[in-house]
């Protein structure tokens, strides 16, 4: 098993077909007559026809679709559940309203398969670019391609207008670090950057493999996008992220002062937002 595609979803029966079709249309799905991927759907308490739709797909195709339904706990909790059961060497987090291009598996596989086992162990993932549903690039190119130290790509590049990016992530790291701290388990939303920062801070010898190739289609300006006004909806999650960064990652302040200062500002801002909301 090379790829695990993990999709958290909540009442997206009208859009989930984007991920299904993206997987079904891949140019590379089998090696030696065996499927090299699985699709794990974590239904975060949907009340629409998501379950019936997935059951229909499970009957239509012979590749593995794993469906798990849980009570509504938020996207981060759903991702944790999905990541826990992945079998693939690489994990692709595909939101329930995303699409990705037919050559996605083939592109990632060719790069991954070119690595030695030692290199695979040190590789945090393979990063690519995104475009929107209108064909427009989202953000700028990566400043360089190929092997890049993970801490550089995560911390140093934070100040670049990269916009939305995407990656096939080493499942080993996800299982180890995509864990919600006890004090945050009550939160309905935690920014995914919290987990990427955690990996980069702890896996100091890891590298990313970066290519300026568009593989993901990121849908913008849809009424039910989870990113719409996300900072206004869930200031507690952003407050938790910044507080964790400022208190846990103090020793990187000297090397990446702009990133550290940005989190101090966010800490002050979201502290005010939470207090103001509580009134």
C-alpha positions in Angstrom: 0.0 0.0 0.0 1.6 3.2 -1.2 -1.2 5.8 -0.7 -3.8 6.4 1.9 -6.3 9.2 0.9 -7.9 10.5 4.1 -11.1 12.6 3.7 -12.9 14.1 6.7 -16.4 15.1 5.8 -19.5 16.7 7.2 -22.7 17.1 5.2 -20.8 17.1 1.8 -22.8 14.5 -0.1 -23.2 17.0 -2.9 -19.4 17.5 -3.3 -17.8 14.3 -2.1 -17.9 13.0 -5.7 -15.0 15.3 -6.5 -12.7 13.1 -4.4 -14.3 9.9 -5.6 -13.9 10.8 -9.3 -10.3 12.1 -8.7 -9.3 8.7 -7.3 -11.3 6.7 -9.9 -9.6 8.6 -12.8 -6.0 8.1 -11.6 -3.5 7.0 -14.3 -1.8 4.7 -11.9 -3.9 2.6 -9.5 -2.3 -0.8 -9.6 1.1 -2.4 -9.5 1.5 -6.1 -10.2 -2.3 -6.3 -10.4 -2.7 -4.9 -6.8 -4.2 -1.6 -5.8 -1.6 0.7 -4.3 -4.1 3.0 -2.5 -7.0 3.1 -0.1 -9.6 5.8 0.5 -10.6 6.4 4.1 -13.7 8.6 4.7 -14.3 9.8 8.2 -17.9 11.0 8.4 -18.0 13.6 11.2 -21.6 13.3 12.1 -23.3 14.0 8.7 -27.1 14.2 8.6 -27.3 14.1 4.8 -27.1 11.2 2.4 -23.3 10.7 2.8 -23.5 7.2 4.2 -25.9 6.0 1.4 -23.7 7.6 -1.3 -20.5 5.9 0.0 -22.3 2.5 0.2 -23.3 2.9 -3.5 -19.7 3.7 -4.5 -18.4 0.7 -2.4 -20.6 -1.5 -4.6 -19.6 0.1 -7.9 -15.8 -0.2 -7.5 -13.4 -2.9 -6.4 -10.8 -0.6 -4.9 -10.8 -0.1 -1.1 -13.1 2.5 0.4 -13.2 2.5 4.2 -16.1 4.4 5.7 -16.2 5.3 9.4 -18.9 7.5 11.0 -18.4 9.3 14.3 -20.3 11.9 16.3 -19.5 15.5 15.3 -16.1 16.4 16.8 -14.6 18.7 14.2 -12.2 18.2 11.3 -9.0 17.7 13.4 -10.6 14.9 15.4 -11.8 13.3 12.2 -8.3 13.5 10.7 -6.8 11.9 13.8 -9.2 9.0 13.4 -8.4 8.5 9.8 -4.6 8.8 10.1 -4.6 6.2 12.9 -5.8 3.5 10.5 -3.9 4.4 7.4 -1.9 1.6 5.8 -0.1 3.6 3.0 3.4 4.8 3.2 2.2 8.2 2.1 -1.0 10.0 3.2 -2.9 12.5 1.1 -5.4 14.6 3.0 -8.2 15.4 0.5 -10.9 17.6 1.8 -14.4 16.6 0.9 -14.7 19.4 -1.6 -11.3 18.9 -3.3 -10.3 17.5 -6.6 -6.8 16.3 -7.8 -5.5 15.6 -11.2 -5.4 12.2 -12.8 -1.6 12.0 -12.7 -1.4 12.6 -9.0 -0.6 9.1 -7.8 1.8 8.5 -10.7 3.7 11.7 -10.0 4.1 11.0 -6.3 4.9 7.3 -6.9 7.7 8.0 -9.3 9.4 10.4 -6.9 8.9 8.2 -3.9 10.0 5.1 -5.7 13.3 6.9 -6.7 14.3 7.2 -3.0 16.3 4.6 -1.1 14.7 3.2 2.1 17.0 5.5 4.1 15.8 8.5 2.1 12.2 7.5 2.5 12.7 7.4 6.3 14.0 11.0 6.2 11.5 12.4 3.7 8.6 14.2 5.4 6.6 14.3 2.2 6.4 15.5 -1.4 5.0 19.0 -1.8 3.1 20.4 -4.9 1.0 23.4 -5.9 -2.7 24.1 -6.3 -5.0 25.9 -8.7 -8.6 27.0 -8.2 -11.6 25.7 -10.0 -11.3 28.4 -12.6 -7.8 27.3 -13.6 -5.9 30.1 -11.8 -2.8 29.3 -9.8 -3.3 29.7 -6.0 -0.2 31.5 -4.7 3.4 31.6 -6.1 5.9 29.0 -7.0 8.1 27.4 -4.4 11.5 29.3 -4.3 13.3 26.1 -5.2 12.6 22.5 -6.2 14.0 19.2 -5.1 15.3 18.4 -1.6 14.7 21.1 1.0 15.1 20.9 4.7 11.7 20.5 6.3 12.3 23.3 8.9 13.2 25.6 6.1 10.2 24.9 4.0 7.8 25.1 7.0 9.3 28.0 8.9 11.4 30.1 6.5 8.8 29.9 3.7 5.9 31.0 5.9 6.5 34.6 4.8 6.1 33.8 1.1 2.7 34.2 -0.7 2.5 30.5 -1.4 -1.3 30.4 -0.8 -2.7 26.8 -0.8 -0.2 24.0 -1.3 -0.6 20.3 -1.0 1.6 17.2 -0.1 1.8 13.5 0.0 3.0 13.2 3.6 5.1 10.5 5.2 2.5 8.5 7.2 5.0 7.6 9.9 5.3 11.3 10.9 1.6 11.8 10.7 0.9 8.9 13.0 3.5 10.2 15.5 2.6 13.9 15.5 -1.0 14.3 14.3 -2.1 13.9 17.9 -4.3 16.5 19.6 -3.1 17.5 23.1 -5.4 16.8 25.9 -6.1 20.5 26.6 -7.3 21.0 23.0 -9.6 18.0 22.6 -12.6 20.1 23.4 -11.9 22.4 20.4 -14.0 21.9 17.2 -11.2 23.4 15.1 -7.4 23.4 15.2 -5.4 24.8 12.2 -3.6 22.1 10.4 -0.5 24.3 10.5 -0.3 23.4 14.2 0.6 19.8 13.2 2.9 20.7 10.4 4.9 23.0 12.7 5.1 20.2 15.3 6.5 17.8 12.7 9.1 20.4 11.5 10.2 21.3 15.0 10.7 17.7 16.1 12.0 16.1 12.9 15.0 18.5 12.5 16.8 16.2 10.1 13.9 15.5 7.8 13.6 17.0 4.3 10.7 17.8 1.9 10.8 17.1 -1.8 9.3 20.0 -3.5 8.1 20.4 -7.1 6.4 23.3 -8.9 3.7 21.2 -10.3 0.0 21.7 -9.9 -1.9 18.6 -8.7 -4.7 19.8 -6.5 -7.8 21.8 -7.4 -8.8 24.0 -4.5 -12.4 25.3 -4.7 -12.8 29.0 -3.7 -15.8 31.2 -3.1 -18.3 28.4 -2.3 -20.9 29.2 0.4 -20.0 26.2 2.6 -16.2 26.4 2.4 -14.8 25.6 5.8 -12.2 28.3 5.4 -14.8 31.0 5.0 -14.4 33.4 8.0 -12.6 30.6 9.8 -10.7 32.9 12.2 -14.0 34.5 13.2 -15.7 31.2 13.7 -13.0 29.4 15.7 -10.7 32.0 17.4 -10.1 29.5 20.2 -8.3 27.1 17.8 -6.0 29.8 16.5 -5.3 31.0 20.1 -4.3 27.5 21.1 -2.0 27.2 18.1 -0.2 30.5 18.8 0.1 29.9 22.5 1.6 26.5 21.8 4.0 27.9 19.3 5.2 30.8 21.5 5.7 28.6 24.6 7.0 25.4 23.0 9.1 26.7 20.2 11.0 29.4 21.9 14.4 28.2 20.7 13.6 28.9 17.1 12.9 32.6 17.8 16.5 33.6 17.0 16.5 31.8 13.6 13.0 32.6 12.4 12.2 35.8 14.3 9.5 37.0 11.9 7.5 33.8 12.3 7.9 33.8 16.0 6.8 37.5 16.2 3.8 36.8 14.0 2.6 34.1 16.5 3.1 36.6 19.4 0.9 39.1 17.5 -1.7 36.3 16.8 -1.6 35.3 20.5 -2.5 38.8 21.5 -5.1 39.2 18.8 -6.9 35.9 19.4 -6.7 36.3 23.2 -8.6 39.6 22.7 -11.1 37.9 20.3 -11.8 35.1 22.7 -12.3 37.4 25.6 -14.4 39.8 23.6 -16.6 36.9 22.4 -17.0 35.6 25.9 -18.7 38.9 26.9 
